[in-house]
Amino acid sequence: MNDDKKDNIILFPLNKIKHKDTAGKPKHNEKLHQKIVEEQTKEFVEGNVDDIAYTLLDKFVNMGIRTNKFTFTGDLALVIDCIRGLIYRDFNKPHPAQMLSDKMVKLNVQGKNKTAQLNYNVFLNTKHKVHKPISKEVSDEIKDLADMGDVQFSPDFNLDDPNGNGKK
């Protein structure tokens, strides 16, 4: 600021301040602040979960999945609510879907590898053996692929061609 503009500032007279100990300090209501934080967190999570749901639904439609089936709607609702619980957990906010995960998922860590094993028997009340989601052969193949490092894909057609007909 140059000196000629500095002359245009009128200072509040200090002798007119009645409560000097609180002057210039914002009044802080902790309950109100916490309520605003909670509302903003909920708005953020719910908005992003909606975006994820629409994107996921669009992917399913593009895959040719029959999204008009009644069972699809129920399955998608469960998936989306689990995503909601996942995001709320990141904000240290409780959500019922987190209890599902806590009860039925067993996490294993071996070095840098993390795996999760689902145990549906917790809710199904069955005496069946817990099934591993991937067979040993497939698991070994995935491990071999992971050990290969960077794998490059070179298509034999031009990906930029909107019709997909262009050759390299």
Secondary structure per residue as TSV (DSSP state, phi and psi in degrees):
chain	resnum	aa	ss	phi	psi
A	1	M	-	360.0	133.4
A	2	N	-	-85.3	166.3
A	3	D	H	-65.5	-33.0
A	4	D	H	-70.0	-29.3
A	5	K	H	-77.3	-28.0
A	6	K	H	-63.9	-28.5
A	7	D	T	-71.7	-16.8
A	8	N	T	-83.9	-4.7
A	9	I	-	-88.5	128.2
A	10	I	-	-107.0	119.8
A	11	L	-	-82.4	144.6
A	12	F	-	-69.7	134.6
A	13	P	-	-67.6	122.6
A	14	L	G	-64.3	-29.3
A	15	N	G	-72.3	-9.0
A	16	K	G	-93.4	-6.4
A	17	I	-	-76.5	121.5
A	18	K	S	-83.0	-43.0
A	19	H	-	-116.1	83.5
A	20	K	T	-66.6	-27.1
A	21	D	T	-69.1	-25.4
A	22	T	T	-110.9	-0.4
A	23	A	T	-64.7	131.1
A	24	G	T	82.8	-7.2
A	25	K	-	-97.3	131.7
A	26	P	-	-71.6	142.7
A	27	K	-	-76.7	127.9
A	28	H	-	-119.2	114.3
A	29	N	-	-101.7	106.9
A	30	E	H	-62.0	-39.5
A	31	K	H	-64.5	-44.7
A	32	L	H	-64.6	-41.6
A	33	H	H	-60.8	-45.8
A	34	Q	H	-64.5	-38.1
A	35	K	H	-63.9	-41.3
A	36	I	H	-65.1	-42.9
A	37	V	H	-60.8	-44.4
A	38	E	H	-61.4	-45.6
A	39	E	H	-64.3	-42.6
A	40	Q	H	-67.5	-37.8
A	41	T	H	-63.4	-47.1
A	42	K	H	-61.1	-44.7
A	43	E	H	-61.7	-41.7
A	44	F	H	-63.7	-49.8
A	45	V	H	-63.6	-50.2
A	46	E	H	-63.5	-39.5
A	47	G	H	-63.8	-43.0
A	48	N	H	-72.1	-35.0
A	49	V	H	-65.0	-40.1
A	50	D	H	-59.6	-44.7
A	51	D	H	-60.5	-43.9
A	52	I	H	-62.9	-42.3
A	53	A	H	-62.6	-44.9
A	54	Y	H	-65.1	-41.1
A	55	T	H	-64.4	-43.5
A	56	L	H	-64.3	-43.5
A	57	L	H	-61.7	-42.2
A	58	D	H	-61.1	-42.0
A	59	K	H	-61.0	-44.4
A	60	F	H	-62.2	-42.1
A	61	V	H	-61.8	-44.7
A	62	N	H	-64.6	-26.7
A	63	M	H	-79.2	-12.5
A	64	G	T	87.9	14.0
A	65	I	-	-69.5	138.2
A	66	R	-	-77.4	90.4
A	67	T	T	-78.3	-7.8
A	68	N	T	-87.1	-3.8
A	69	K	S	-72.0	141.9
A	70	F	H	-61.3	-40.4
A	71	T	H	-67.0	-31.4
A	72	F	H	-60.3	-44.2
A	73	T	H	-59.5	-43.6
A	74	G	H	-65.7	-43.8
A	75	D	H	-63.3	-42.4
A	76	L	H	-65.3	-39.4
A	77	A	H	-59.8	-41.3
A	78	L	H	-65.3	-44.6
A	79	V	H	-60.3	-47.3
A	80	I	H	-65.2	-38.7
A	81	D	H	-68.8	-33.0
A	82	C	H	-66.2	-38.1
A	83	I	H	-63.7	-40.8
A	84	R	H	-59.6	-45.5
A	85	G	H	-62.3	-39.1
A	86	L	H	-60.6	-45.6
A	87	I	H	-70.6	-41.7
A	88	Y	H	-61.5	-35.2
A	89	R	H	-61.5	-36.1
A	90	D	H	-62.9	-27.0
A	91	F	T	-95.7	11.5
A	92	N	T	56.6	36.9
A	93	K	-	-111.9	133.6
A	94	P	-	-72.4	148.9
A	95	H	-	-151.8	140.6
A	96	P	H	-56.4	-31.7
A	97	A	H	-63.9	-25.1
A	98	Q	H	-66.2	-32.7
A	99	M	H	-66.9	-36.2
A	100	L	H	-58.2	-49.7
A	101	S	H	-62.8	-45.4
A	102	D	H	-62.0	-35.4
A	103	K	H	-82.1	-34.8
A	104	M	H	-110.6	-2.3
A	105	V	E	-112.0	127.4
A	106	K	E	-108.6	120.2
A	107	L	E	-93.9	137.1
A	108	N	E	-124.3	137.9
A	109	V	E	-125.8	122.9
A	110	Q	E	-128.1	100.1
A	111	G	T	67.7	-123.1
A	112	K	T	-90.8	-9.0
A	113	N	E	-87.0	132.6
A	114	K	E	-117.0	133.8
A	115	T	E	-130.4	157.0
A	116	A	E	-129.5	134.2
A	117	Q	E	-116.4	126.2
A	118	L	E	-91.8	135.3
A	119	N	-	-121.1	96.3
A	120	Y	T	-74.2	-16.7
A	121	N	H	-60.9	-23.4
A	122	V	H	-57.5	-35.7
A	123	F	H	-105.6	-21.3
A	124	L	H	-88.4	-12.4
A	125	N	-	53.3	43.5
A	126	T	-	-110.9	161.6
A	127	K	-	-103.4	12.8
A	128	H	-	-70.2	152.9
A	129	K	-	-66.2	141.1
A	130	V	-	-69.2	127.4
A	131	H	-	-90.2	138.5
A	132	K	-	-80.0	138.3
A	133	P	S	-69.3	-21.7
A	134	I	S	-129.0	135.4
A	135	S	-	-68.5	162.7
A	136	K	H	-60.6	-40.2
A	137	E	H	-62.7	-45.2
A	138	V	H	-67.0	-39.9
A	139	S	H	-61.4	-42.7
A	140	D	H	-64.5	-38.7
A	141	E	H	-66.2	-40.5
A	142	I	H	-63.9	-41.5
A	143	K	H	-62.4	-42.2
A	144	D	H	-62.4	-42.1
A	145	L	H	-64.5	-38.8
A	146	A	H	-66.6	-33.8
A	147	D	H	-72.2	-18.1
A	148	M	T	-70.1	-18.1
A	149	G	-	82.7	-141.9
A	150	D	-	-74.9	122.0
A	151	V	-	-109.3	126.7
A	152	Q	-	-99.0	139.0
A	153	F	-	-107.9	123.2
A	154	S	-	-120.8	100.9
A	155	P	-	-69.8	154.7
A	156	D	S	-93.8	18.4
A	157	F	B	-139.9	167.3
A	158	N	-	-85.5	115.2
A	159	L	T	-69.1	-22.3
A	160	D	T	-80.1	-14.1
A	161	D	-	-73.6	117.1
A	162	P	T	-62.5	-24.5
A	163	N	T	-89.0	-11.5
A	164	G	S	72.4	16.0
A	165	N	-	-99.0	-18.3
A	166	G	-	-69.2	129.7
A	167	K	B	-88.5	156.8
A	168	K	-	-70.2	360.0
